[in-house]
Amino acid sequence: MFKFIKQYAEKMDHANIYPMISLVIFFLFFVVLLYYVKKMDKKNVEAMSNIPLDLTEESTTQNY
């Protein structure tokens, strides 16, 4: 399977640009995500971190 892809990619002009484009997209995604996390409101982060620990009566008394 890899031989087929390799042979196809060798015939393409400028095929070496595609890995670089994917690396840039990957890097930009995580830079934007890091910026978003740094700028989040601390109260919102605290509320989201407690979501799994907040048990309500509805979730503990369900009949299966």
Buried (B, 14 or more C-beta within 10 A) or exposed (E): EEEEEEEEEEEEEEEEEEEEEEEEEEEEEEEEEEEEEEEEEEEEEEEEEEEEEEEEEEEEEEEE
